[in-house]
Amino acid sequence: MHWLELTVTTHPDAVESVSELLSRYTTEGIVIEDPIELLEDGQAYRVRQGEPVQVHAYTPIDGTEEEISQRVREGLWHFASIGAHFVGELQTRAVNEEDWANAWKEYYHVTLIGERLVIRPSWREYTPKPEEVVLTLDPGMAFGTGLHPTTRMCLEQLEKRVTPGMRILDVGTGSGILAIAAAKLGAEFIHAIDNSSVATESASENAALNELAEQIKVELGELTPESAGQMKGQYDIVVANIIAHVIGAIAPQLATTVAPGGLLVVSGIIEARRPDAEGPLLETGLELVEETMIEDWLALVFRKRA
């Protein structure tokens, strides 16, 4: 079998919409290729902010690919006509069966996040510097390697705030990258939950890949009033990289799980949706202590009063 690679170049703020469109026509996952620049060491890269991003998807060449391509082009035309952000035209290329299994891997590189966190895809070689903390990740095509602005901001907050012995709760763990980062930075125990079995399987595999299966408890589930009550005040840092309205909906549960004096880090918040998350969290009595922004994405840090 041959595969058709579908590629769209777009403004970073339109990546979510373009990814959702392409995901309708593939069961093989989406690959997001961020613009990167090689660092002086010649081994690792850093993401360049604000520049166009490429989104890739794959569909079998089985007689339906022309219709799929046309539908994608129509969807992109609608985005371009009503949106404020640049969305490019669809580009396609055929990929041989023997090349397809690894074609998407070429878009993932060893990447430096923050000051010393290094994300290493499992198939890339890297020799770390003494001060660096290396996270080995096998994202598959269902999850990225921590390059999305919201994930980068959460990683930077963890790098700054995690200290040895801490207990961490990771809500919506995805690939498990935040949980792994917390463990590598010295956290004693990390509870990682997600309502997707695909996510928990990926997180468990990545925890094992980093030899952290004992330190990271991965669990399929949601943060409900009942489960949050059982975790009341247990965690020094709670991190939730989801989306604004979901964060707002579970604000009381998130606040419940934070220990007195502890922190809540939330992201996945587009600037226009900030009130959906911030308002309900402030109503719980949490205090906003820091905010960071990349492009139109926000990360908010709250403290629970002791």
Phi and psi in degrees as a GROMACS rama.xvg file:
@    title "Ramachandran Plot"
@    xaxis  label "Phi"
@    yaxis  label "Psi"
@TYPE xy
-108  156.981  HIS-2
-122.692  148.942  TRP-3
-105.029  121.575  LEU-4
-88.6551  123.623  GLU-5
-102.2  126.048  LEU-6
-130.469  132.4  THR-7
-128.954  129.458  VAL-8
-96.3002  130.33  THR-9
-149.859  162.707  THR-10
-63.9802  144.959  HIS-11
-53.0756  -34.7867  PRO-12
-75.2389  -9.54555  ASP-13
-103.188  2.73458  ALA-14
-60.7642  -42.0317  VAL-15
-60.8997  -44.6163  GLU-16
-66.2474  -43.834  SER-17
-65.3848  -40.4001  VAL-18
-62.8507  -41.8967  SER-19
-63.1723  -41.6048  GLU-20
-60.6858  -50.0541  LEU-21
-65.6906  -33.4455  LEU-22
-65.2752  -20.3183  SER-23
-65.9364  -21.6736  ARG-24
-117.564  16.5453  TYR-25
-148.655  146.09  THR-26
-106.463  7.71702  THR-27
-100.861  5.66339  GLU-28
91.6971  169.86  GLY-29
-118.684  140.125  ILE-30
-114.684  125.611  VAL-31
-107.341  118.349  ILE-32
-104.075  103.85  GLU-33
-79.9275  152.341  ASP-34
-70.4889  132.718  PRO-35
-133.504  161.021  ILE-36
-131.971  140.267  GLU-37
-74.2726  132.029  LEU-38
-79.2893  170.762  LEU-39
-62.1927  -26.3282  GLU-40
-72.8826  -10.4974  ASP-41
73.3684  5.66867  GLY-42
-111.194  -40.3599  GLN-43
-117.152  163.468  ALA-44
-120.877  162.759  TYR-45
-129.193  143.966  ARG-46
-71.3471  135.419  VAL-47
-91.6788  122.614  ARG-48
-81.0773  147.404  GLN-49
81.9315  -0.543578  GLY-50
-98.4439  159.895  GLU-51
-57.0187  147.361  PRO-52
-115.187  146.472  VAL-53
-105.583  134.134  GLN-54
-114.095  128.469  VAL-55
-118.396  144.96  HIS-56
-145.365  162.965  ALA-57
-131.135  137.267  TYR-58
-136.489  144.347  THR-59
-64.0682  145.512  PRO-60
-87.6934  93.7199  ILE-61
-136.446  17.7155  ASP-62
101.8  -13.006  GLY-63
-102.162  -6.3953  THR-64
-65.963  -32.262  GLU-65
-68.0283  -42.1664  GLU-66
-64.8773  -42.3506  GLU-67
-61.945  -44.7497  ILE-68
-60.0469  -40.8369  SER-69
-66.0157  -40.4931  GLN-70
-64.8419  -39.3793  ARG-71
-64.2097  -42.7147  VAL-72
-60.3978  -40.6849  ARG-73
-63.6915  -42.8592  GLU-74
-63.2428  -40.7129  GLY-75
-66.343  -35.9184  LEU-76
-61.5922  -41.0682  TRP-77
-65.1672  -42.322  HIS-78
-58.4045  -46.382  PHE-79
-65.6788  -32.3205  ALA-80
-80.1812  -26.572  SER-81
-112.661  -11.6876  ILE-82
-95.3846  158.87  GLY-83
-89.7622  -10.5974  ALA-84
-109.083  151.518  HIS-85
-64.2567  130.186  PHE-86
-131.992  118.977  VAL-87
-80.3712  178.928  GLY-88
-81.6863  157.465  GLU-89
-70.2112  131.997  LEU-90
-115.236  142.447  GLN-91
-132.459  155.02  THR-92
-155.332  148.328  ARG-93
-83.4749  140.859  ALA-94
-126.372  129.78  VAL-95
-67.6702  152.655  ASN-96
-54.2652  -43.8449  GLU-97
-68.7703  -21.7183  GLU-98
-94.45  -22.7027  ASP-99
-61.3514  -40.7077  TRP-100
-59.7618  -26.006  ALA-101
-114.363  -2.14296  ASN-102
-59.2241  -41.7069  ALA-103
-70.2786  -22.0829  TRP-104
-67.463  -25.2596  LYS-105
-64.8413  -17.0155  GLU-106
-87.8212  -5.30742  TYR-107
-108.558  132.022  TYR-108
-131.09  164.615  HIS-109
-66.1138  126.004  VAL-110
-132.578  134.449  THR-111
-88.5269  128.541  LEU-112
-118.795  132.818  ILE-113
65.7282  -140.523  GLY-114
-93.866  -31.3012  GLU-115
-148.302  5.42903  ARG-116
-86.1069  126.399  LEU-117
-119.129  123.803  VAL-118
-96.1441  117.693  ILE-119
-115.675  109.863  ARG-120
-56.7913  141.367  PRO-121
-60.3712  -22.0062  SER-122
-91.5865  1.04235  TRP-123
-104.016  141.742  ARG-124
-89.311  146.563  GLU-125
-158.535  135.903  TYR-126
-106.668  107.751  THR-127
-76.0329  155.172  PRO-128
-78.2251  159.323  LYS-129
-56.2548  -35.6863  PRO-130
-85.7613  -7.32325  GLU-131
-82.5672  149.668  GLU-132
-113.168  114.814  VAL-133
-100.436  126.483  VAL-134
-107.754  117.325  LEU-135
-91.5139  128.551  THR-136
-133.111  137.195  LEU-137
-117.923  87.3679  ASP-138
-75.6238  -17.7332  PRO-139
59.4454  -161.432  GLY-140
-100.651  1.52587  MET-141
-88.0095  -22.6995  ALA-142
-136.474  152.555  PHE-143
-84.9619  -170.66  GLY-144
-112.99  36.1607  THR-145
87.7511  14.1617  GLY-146
-91.0755  -14.4668  LEU-147
-61.5174  141.146  HIS-148
-51.0758  -39.7934  PRO-149
-67.1673  -39.4248  THR-150
-68.6582  -40.8623  THR-151
-60.2864  -43.439  ARG-152
-64.8164  -38.8416  MET-153
-65.1009  -41.9719  CYS-154
-61.4767  -41.9814  LEU-155
-64.3936  -37.2038  GLU-156
-67.009  -41.1084  GLN-157
-64.6888  -41.5696  LEU-158
-57.6634  -38.4846  GLU-159
-78.9189  -28.5323  LYS-160
-116.228  -19.8941  ARG-161
-74.8653  133.002  VAL-162
-126.696  157.518  THR-163
-54.8137  138.957  PRO-164
91.7584  -7.13347  GLY-165
-67.9431  155.572  MET-166
-109.458  131.566  ARG-167
-125.373  140.941  ILE-168
-115.405  124.947  LEU-169
-111.925  106.308  ASP-170
-96.0175  120.236  VAL-171
79.5203  57.1104  GLY-172
-69.208  -25.7683  THR-173
61.2583  -121.372  GLY-174
-74.9047  -8.98103  SER-175
88.2304  9.96245  GLY-176
-62.7438  -38.7601  ILE-177
-71.0131  -38.7428  LEU-178
-63.1163  -42.3091  ALA-179
-65.1282  -42.5115  ILE-180
-60.1115  -44.7042  ALA-181
-60.2965  -42.8211  ALA-182
-64.7771  -43.7503  ALA-183
-67.2542  -25.2545  LYS-184
-86.0087  -2.3797  LEU-185
117.794  -1.45179  GLY-186
-60.4846  142.489  ALA-187
-78.3385  -37.6749  GLU-188
-148.87  137.18  PHE-189
-128.784  126.451  ILE-190
-103.608  114.068  HIS-191
-113.116  121.491  ALA-192
-124.198  151.498  ILE-193
-157.12  148.957  ASP-194
-90.5994  7.36053  ASN-195
-111.318  125.812  SER-196
-67.5609  -29.7554  SER-197
-63.1257  -41.9342  VAL-198
-66.0461  -47.3077  ALA-199
-65.9881  -34.0482  THR-200
-64.6628  -44.4677  GLU-201
-63.9314  -44.7983  SER-202
-62.8134  -41.0259  ALA-203
-63.7114  -42.6167  SER-204
-64.7346  -41.3968  GLU-205
-69.894  -35.6515  ASN-206
-62.0411  -43.2847  ALA-207
-65.8871  -37.9833  ALA-208
-60.1634  -31.1775  LEU-209
-96.4295  9.57285  ASN-210
57.6944  43.5718  GLU-211
-124.206  18.1495  LEU-212
-61.905  -29.9164  ALA-213
-76.8832  -28.7331  GLU-214
-87.7664  -27.7831  GLN-215
-111.381  118.685  ILE-216
-95.6767  112.758  LYS-217
-99.4496  130.063  VAL-218
-137.772  135.134  GLU-219
-81.1595  121.729  LEU-220
165.237  -176.912  GLY-221
-125.408  161.05  GLU-222
-88.967  93.8934  LEU-223
-98.0228  166.736  THR-224
-55.234  -38.0252  PRO-225
-68.0089  -49.6445  GLU-226
-66.9548  -36.9127  SER-227
-64.6996  -37.667  ALA-228
-61.1997  -35.791  GLY-229
-71.1406  -22.8512  GLN-230
-100.381  11.3936  MET-231
-50.5451  121.907  LYS-232
64.2921  22.7112  GLY-233
-89.3541  -17.9412  GLN-234
-118.527  133.625  TYR-235
-71.2952  -35.8283  ASP-236
-136.334  131.855  ILE-237
-114.811  130.359  VAL-238
-122.944  134.462  VAL-239
-137.686  103.061  ALA-240
-103.334  84.1732  ASN-241
-123.964  -119.595  ILE-242
-140.19  159.606  ILE-243
-56.0708  -50.1704  ALA-244
-70.3081  -28.3058  HIS-245
-71.7643  -41.2173  VAL-246
-57.8917  -45.5519  ILE-247
-61.4618  -39.3184  GLY-248
-66.4439  -32.6095  ALA-249
-107.657  19.3554  ILE-250
-53.3442  -46.5537  ALA-251
-60.495  -38.803  PRO-252
-67.647  -42.2722  GLN-253
-59.7816  -47.183  LEU-254
-62.9325  -36.6749  ALA-255
-60.7938  -38.4188  THR-256
-77.1156  -17.5312  THR-257
-77.5589  133.968  VAL-258
-70.4372  151.509  ALA-259
-54.265  128.929  PRO-260
84.1129  -4.26389  GLY-261
-83.8584  178.77  GLY-262
-121.183  148.826  LEU-263
-120.138  123.706  LEU-264
-111.897  119.842  VAL-265
-123.662  143.913  VAL-266
-151.341  -166.753  SER-267
83.8394  17.4944  GLY-268
-107.74  114.429  ILE-269
-76.4323  144.399  ILE-270
-53.42  -41.2926  GLU-271
-64.8688  -22.092  ALA-272
-100.129  9.62543  ARG-273
-52.9684  -45.3891  ARG-274
-59.5318  -28.9587  PRO-275
-61.7307  -32.0016  ASP-276
-97.7638  -46.091  ALA-277
-66.559  -44.9901  GLU-278
-55.7878  -55.8026  GLY-279
-60.9556  -32.8975  PRO-280
-70.3426  -40.4892  LEU-281
-64.3908  -33.8577  LEU-282
-64.7044  -23.0892  GLU-283
-78.203  -8.31612  THR-284
100.147  -1.02729  GLY-285
-68.435  151.852  LEU-286
-111.932  125.665  GLU-287
-72.6261  123.651  LEU-288
-116.852  -17.7313  VAL-289
-161.923  150.642  GLU-290
-141.55  144.39  GLU-291
-130.893  157.94  THR-292
-142.738  135.707  MET-293
-126.329  121.281  ILE-294
55.6205  -123.651  GLU-295
-101.485  11.4864  ASP-296
-99.3252  143.088  TRP-297
-118.724  148.468  LEU-298
-124.574  132.364  ALA-299
-118.429  137.729  LEU-300
-116.845  124.431  VAL-301
-117.402  150.784  PHE-302
-116.744  140.651  ARG-303
-93.6571  123.826  LYS-304
-61.2473  138.24  ARG-305
